[in-house]
Amino acid sequence: MFTYDFMQNAFAAALIVAVVSGAAGYFLVLRGQSFAGHALGHVGFAGATGAILLGASPFWGLIAVTTLGGALMGFAGENLAERDVAIGMVLSLALGLGLLFLNFFTGSSIQATSLLFGNVLGVDAATLWRMAWAGVLTLAALAAMSRKLLFASVRPELAEAKGIDLRLISMLFLALVGVAVAEAVQVVGVLLVFTLMVGPAATAQRLSPTLVGGFCLTVGLAAGQAVAGVALAYLTDWPTSFWISALSAGCYLAAQAK
């Protein structure tokens, strides 16, 4: 399978997305913001369909709208009730816009289906490079804010007393999650972005008692599931998204039974 260019691109894209999703997803689960990750996938659908209608690349539409949507969700701050309401409102608006754009979308239904369920086998070299650069920038930004982010996630009251702006941290972090979601959509689609963003992190937190160990295990699980999913899709001719979802769910269930 490695003799084909499209398979080489698929494995590279899956690995990039898995590392970024795993890194962002670990903090997402740690902070109890899994719903935000799920919502941002649907928010991205509106951005992608809107970009297609304007004749632009859906990737840039995804990046722009998920980043903005993440920042708006983070603006609600750390209060759980306010945060969930804000996420729900952004999600509702995005779904409405996505439906409107889809109503005007007269192109091939294959493009819309790829957005919903992903199409990693269709990633070309240009898209791969865009994903790589976006991934590097996202990881660099996450590393730069990791200390304050971890402090705000584990001890928010103490972090605020030390002068850390919790609202700003939340906005910046969810904006980065928006970029990670936009990349994950390329592999698993809008409907299954939860698989790579949350599944490995939830499994790792069940298996590892330490923060560093949990983070490393999250990235490793995400990478393993993504690469294995692409390989199994090639061998069985079943959708990549299905295999990644099945592997993610299987690992989580195994961790629960431990």
GINORLIN-V584775 format. One record per backbone hydrogen bond with DSSP energy under -0.5 kcal/mol. NH is the residue of the N-H (numbers start at 0). CO is the residue of the C=O. E is the energy in kcal/mol with one decimal. If there is no record, write none. Layout:
nh->NH co->CO e->E
nh->NH co->CO e->E
//
This chain:
nh->3 co->0 e->-1.2
nh->7 co->3 e->-1.9
nh->8 co->4 e->-2.5
nh->9 co->5 e->-1.8
nh->10 co->6 e->-2.6
nh->11 co->7 e->-2.2
nh->12 co->8 e->-2.8
nh->13 co->9 e->-2.6
nh->14 co->10 e->-2.2
nh->15 co->11 e->-2.4
nh->16 co->12 e->-2.6
nh->17 co->13 e->-2.3
nh->18 co->14 e->-2.2
nh->19 co->15 e->-2.1
nh->20 co->16 e->-3.0
nh->21 co->17 e->-2.7
nh->22 co->18 e->-2.2
nh->23 co->19 e->-2.4
nh->24 co->20 e->-3.0
nh->25 co->21 e->-1.9
nh->26 co->22 e->-1.0
nh->27 co->23 e->-1.9
nh->28 co->24 e->-2.5
nh->29 co->25 e->-2.2
nh->30 co->26 e->-2.2
nh->31 co->28 e->-1.2
nh->32 co->27 e->-2.8
nh->35 co->32 e->-0.7
nh->36 co->32 e->-1.3
nh->37 co->33 e->-1.9
nh->38 co->34 e->-2.6
nh->39 co->35 e->-2.5
nh->40 co->36 e->-1.0
nh->41 co->37 e->-1.0
nh->42 co->38 e->-2.2
nh->43 co->39 e->-2.3
nh->44 co->40 e->-0.9
nh->45 co->41 e->-1.0
nh->45 co->42 e->-0.6
nh->46 co->42 e->-1.3
nh->47 co->43 e->-2.7
nh->48 co->44 e->-2.5
nh->49 co->45 e->-2.1
nh->50 co->46 e->-2.1
nh->51 co->47 e->-2.1
nh->52 co->48 e->-2.0
nh->53 co->49 e->-1.4
nh->54 co->51 e->-1.2
nh->55 co->50 e->-3.0
nh->59 co->56 e->-0.5
nh->60 co->56 e->-1.4
nh->61 co->57 e->-2.5
nh->62 co->58 e->-2.5
nh->63 co->59 e->-2.5
nh->64 co->60 e->-2.2
nh->65 co->61 e->-2.5
nh->66 co->62 e->-1.9
nh->67 co->63 e->-2.0
nh->68 co->64 e->-2.9
nh->69 co->65 e->-2.5
nh->70 co->66 e->-2.1
nh->71 co->67 e->-2.3
nh->72 co->68 e->-2.2
nh->73 co->69 e->-2.5
nh->74 co->70 e->-1.4
nh->75 co->72 e->-1.2
nh->76 co->73 e->-2.0
nh->82 co->78 e->-2.7
nh->83 co->79 e->-2.4
nh->84 co->80 e->-1.9
nh->85 co->81 e->-2.5
nh->86 co->82 e->-2.5
nh->87 co->83 e->-2.5
nh->88 co->84 e->-2.4
nh->89 co->85 e->-2.4
nh->90 co->86 e->-2.6
nh->91 co->87 e->-2.5
nh->92 co->88 e->-2.4
nh->93 co->89 e->-2.4
nh->94 co->90 e->-2.6
nh->95 co->91 e->-2.2
nh->96 co->92 e->-2.4
nh->97 co->93 e->-2.8
nh->98 co->94 e->-2.3
nh->99 co->95 e->-2.1
nh->100 co->96 e->-3.0
nh->101 co->97 e->-2.4
nh->102 co->98 e->-1.6
nh->103 co->99 e->-1.3
nh->104 co->100 e->-1.0
nh->105 co->103 e->-0.6
nh->110 co->107 e->-0.9
nh->111 co->107 e->-0.8
nh->112 co->108 e->-2.4
nh->113 co->109 e->-2.2
nh->114 co->110 e->-1.4
nh->115 co->111 e->-1.6
nh->116 co->112 e->-2.6
nh->117 co->113 e->-2.2
nh->118 co->185 e->-1.5
nh->119 co->186 e->-0.6
nh->121 co->118 e->-1.8
nh->122 co->119 e->-1.4
nh->127 co->123 e->-2.3
nh->128 co->124 e->-2.1
nh->129 co->125 e->-1.9
nh->130 co->126 e->-2.6
nh->131 co->127 e->-2.3
nh->132 co->128 e->-2.4
nh->133 co->129 e->-2.5
nh->134 co->130 e->-2.5
nh->135 co->131 e->-2.5
nh->136 co->132 e->-2.4
nh->137 co->133 e->-2.2
nh->138 co->134 e->-2.5
nh->139 co->135 e->-2.4
nh->140 co->136 e->-2.4
nh->141 co->137 e->-2.5
nh->142 co->138 e->-2.4
nh->143 co->139 e->-2.1
nh->144 co->140 e->-1.5
nh->145 co->141 e->-0.5
nh->145 co->142 e->-0.7
nh->148 co->144 e->-2.8
nh->149 co->145 e->-2.9
nh->150 co->146 e->-2.2
nh->151 co->147 e->-2.8
nh->152 co->148 e->-1.7
nh->153 co->149 e->-2.5
nh->154 co->150 e->-2.5
nh->158 co->154 e->-2.6
nh->159 co->155 e->-2.4
nh->160 co->156 e->-2.0
nh->161 co->157 e->-1.5
nh->162 co->159 e->-1.5
nh->163 co->158 e->-2.4
nh->165 co->163 e->-1.0
nh->168 co->164 e->-2.3
nh->169 co->165 e->-2.4
nh->170 co->166 e->-2.3
nh->171 co->167 e->-2.7
nh->172 co->168 e->-2.6
nh->173 co->169 e->-2.5
nh->174 co->170 e->-1.8
nh->175 co->171 e->-1.9
nh->176 co->172 e->-2.4
nh->177 co->173 e->-1.8
nh->178 co->174 e->-1.4
nh->179 co->175 e->-2.2
nh->180 co->176 e->-2.9
nh->181 co->177 e->-2.2
nh->182 co->178 e->-1.7
nh->183 co->179 e->-2.4
nh->184 co->180 e->-2.2
nh->185 co->181 e->-0.6
nh->185 co->182 e->-1.0
nh->186 co->183 e->-1.4
nh->187 co->183 e->-2.7
nh->188 co->183 e->-0.7
nh->188 co->184 e->-1.0
nh->189 co->114 e->-2.7
nh->190 co->115 e->-2.2
nh->192 co->189 e->-0.8
nh->194 co->191 e->-1.7
nh->195 co->191 e->-0.6
nh->196 co->192 e->-1.9
nh->197 co->193 e->-2.2
nh->198 co->193 e->-1.2
nh->198 co->194 e->-0.7
nh->199 co->194 e->-0.6
nh->201 co->197 e->-2.8
nh->202 co->198 e->-2.2
nh->203 co->199 e->-2.6
nh->204 co->200 e->-2.2
nh->205 co->201 e->-0.8
nh->205 co->202 e->-0.7
nh->206 co->202 e->-1.2
nh->207 co->203 e->-2.8
nh->213 co->209 e->-2.1
nh->214 co->210 e->-2.4
nh->215 co->211 e->-2.5
nh->216 co->212 e->-2.4
nh->217 co->213 e->-2.2
nh->218 co->214 e->-2.1
nh->219 co->215 e->-2.3
nh->220 co->216 e->-2.9
nh->221 co->217 e->-2.5
nh->222 co->218 e->-2.5
nh->223 co->219 e->-2.5
nh->224 co->220 e->-2.8
nh->225 co->221 e->-2.2
nh->226 co->222 e->-2.5
nh->227 co->223 e->-2.4
nh->228 co->224 e->-2.1
nh->229 co->225 e->-1.9
nh->230 co->226 e->-2.2
nh->231 co->227 e->-2.7
nh->232 co->228 e->-2.0
nh->233 co->229 e->-1.8
nh->234 co->230 e->-2.1
nh->235 co->231 e->-2.3
nh->236 co->232 e->-2.0
nh->242 co->238 e->-1.6
nh->243 co->239 e->-2.5
nh->244 co->240 e->-2.4
nh->245 co->241 e->-2.9
nh->246 co->242 e->-2.6
nh->247 co->243 e->-2.3
nh->248 co->244 e->-2.7
nh->249 co->245 e->-2.6
nh->250 co->246 e->-2.3
nh->251 co->247 e->-2.0
nh->252 co->248 e->-2.5
nh->253 co->249 e->-2.2
nh->254 co->250 e->-2.1
nh->255 co->251 e->-2.2
nh->256 co->252 e->-1.8
nh->257 co->253 e->-0.6
nh->257 co->254 e->-0.6
//
